[in-house]
Every structure is written in structure tokens, then in C-alpha cells.
Amino acid sequence: MVIQGRIAVDQAVRALEGKELVKHVGPKIFVVNGDNIDSVPQTDILPPKGFRPVFSVD
């Protein structure tokens, strides 16, 4: 989820700056399990501790 958010923000900034958008972009999909959990950076798959999203509608 974190990498998807980074990609979304990058695409939004590109659009606002009038730069070319990447047409087919997304994170590599893989299963996190007991065999690979120690090699997957936690900051790439989970938000920081204490993170709380804030939503508003005007």
C-alpha cells in the first residue's frame, strides 16, 4: 500500500507539472509469508506506526 501511495503522488505531481505520465505503473505484487518476511522492508508495505488518515469532503 505504501508504494502504491508513492506512485499515486508521483503521478499527481507529474500531472501538475505538465510532465509525461507513466501509463503502466504499479508495484511488484508478491506474497509476504514466513519465508520472506525478514527480507521485505516494512516501510514499503505498512504505514508508519501511529499513522491515521484524515479524510474531508467540502
C-alpha positions as protocol buffer text, in pm:
chain_id: "A"
residue {
  index: 1
  type: MET
  ca { x: 0 y: 0 z: 0 }
}
residue {
  index: 2
  type: VAL
  ca { x: 281 y: 244 z: 77 }
}
residue {
  index: 3
  type: ILE
  ca { x: 444 y: 204 z: -263 }
}
residue {
  index: 4
  type: GLN
  ca { x: 105 y: 246 z: -434 }
}
residue {
  index: 5
  type: GLY
  ca { x: 64 y: 576 z: -249 }
}
residue {
  index: 6
  type: ARG
  ca { x: 409 y: 692 z: -353 }
}
residue {
  index: 7
  type: ILE
  ca { x: 330 y: 610 z: -715 }
}
residue {
  index: 8
  type: ALA
  ca { x: -2 y: 796 z: -693 }
}
residue {
  index: 9
  type: VAL
  ca { x: 164 y: 1109 z: -551 }
}
residue {
  index: 10
  type: ASP
  ca { x: 439 y: 1092 z: -814 }
}
residue {
  index: 11
  type: GLN
  ca { x: 181 y: 1071 z: -1093 }
}
residue {
  index: 12
  type: ALA
  ca { x: -18 y: 1361 z: -947 }
}
residue {
  index: 13
  type: VAL
  ca { x: 293 y: 1580 z: -924 }
}
residue {
  index: 14
  type: ARG
  ca { x: 386 y: 1488 z: -1282 }
}
residue {
  index: 15
  type: ALA
  ca { x: 38 y: 1587 z: -1399 }
}
residue {
  index: 16
  type: LEU
  ca { x: 51 y: 1920 z: -1214 }
}
residue {
  index: 17
  type: GLU
  ca { x: 396 y: 1996 z: -1354 }
}
residue {
  index: 18
  type: GLY
  ca { x: 284 y: 1912 z: -1708 }
}
residue {
  index: 19
  type: LYS
  ca { x: 529 y: 1622 z: -1733 }
}
residue {
  index: 20
  type: GLU
  ca { x: 467 y: 1295 z: -1913 }
}
residue {
  index: 21
  type: LEU
  ca { x: 268 y: 1042 z: -1710 }
}
residue {
  index: 22
  type: VAL
  ca { x: 378 y: 682 z: -1682 }
}
residue {
  index: 23
  type: LYS
  ca { x: 99 y: 483 z: -1847 }
}
residue {
  index: 24
  type: HIS
  ca { x: 150 y: 139 z: -1695 }
}
residue {
  index: 25
  type: VAL
  ca { x: 298 y: 165 z: -1350 }
}
residue {
  index: 26
  type: GLY
  ca { x: 246 y: -29 z: -1032 }
}
residue {
  index: 27
  type: PRO
  ca { x: 430 y: -211 z: -760 }
}
residue {
  index: 28
  type: LYS
  ca { x: 553 y: -566 z: -798 }
}
residue {
  index: 29
  type: ILE
  ca { x: 289 y: -794 z: -648 }
}
residue {
  index: 30
  type: PHE
  ca { x: 413 y: -1068 z: -418 }
}
residue {
  index: 31
  type: VAL
  ca { x: 302 y: -1263 z: -114 }
}
residue {
  index: 32
  type: VAL
  ca { x: 463 y: -1184 z: 219 }
}
residue {
  index: 33
  type: ASN
  ca { x: 499 y: -1502 z: 423 }
}
residue {
  index: 34
  type: GLY
  ca { x: 719 y: -1656 z: 687 }
}
residue {
  index: 35
  type: ASP
  ca { x: 989 y: -1736 z: 433 }
}
residue {
  index: 36
  type: ASN
  ca { x: 1044 y: -1379 z: 313 }
}
residue {
  index: 37
  type: ILE
  ca { x: 909 y: -1154 z: 590 }
}
residue {
  index: 38
  type: ASP
  ca { x: 1259 y: -1067 z: 713 }
}
residue {
  index: 39
  type: SER
  ca { x: 1373 y: -952 z: 368 }
}
residue {
  index: 40
  type: VAL
  ca { x: 1074 y: -724 z: 294 }
}
residue {
  index: 41
  type: PRO
  ca { x: 1123 y: -364 z: 411 }
}
residue {
  index: 42
  type: GLN
  ca { x: 834 y: -292 z: 648 }
}
residue {
  index: 43
  type: THR
  ca { x: 830 y: 73 z: 536 }
}
residue {
  index: 44
  type: ASP
  ca { x: 742 y: -41 z: 182 }
}
residue {
  index: 45
  type: ILE
  ca { x: 430 y: -233 z: 284 }
}
residue {
  index: 46
  type: LEU
  ca { x: 299 y: -76 z: 605 }
}
residue {
  index: 47
  type: PRO
  ca { x: 238 y: 286 z: 704 }
}
residue {
  index: 48
  type: PRO
  ca { x: 443 y: 436 z: 988 }
}
residue {
  index: 49
  type: LYS
  ca { x: 335 y: 348 z: 1342 }
}
residue {
  index: 50
  type: GLY
  ca { x: 63 y: 585 z: 1458 }
}
residue {
  index: 51
  type: PHE
  ca { x: -41 y: 686 z: 1105 }
}
residue {
  index: 52
  type: ARG
  ca { x: -405 y: 794 z: 1086 }
}
residue {
  index: 53
  type: PRO
  ca { x: -552 y: 901 z: 753 }
}
residue {
  index: 54
  type: VAL
  ca { x: -764 y: 1216 z: 755 }
}
residue {
  index: 55
  type: PHE
  ca { x: -1049 y: 1249 z: 506 }
}
residue {
  index: 56
  type: SER
  ca { x: -1266 y: 1551 z: 440 }
}
residue {
  index: 57
  type: VAL
  ca { x: -1533 y: 1648 z: 192 }
}
residue {
  index: 58
  type: ASP
  ca { x: -1614 y: 2009 z: 117 }
}
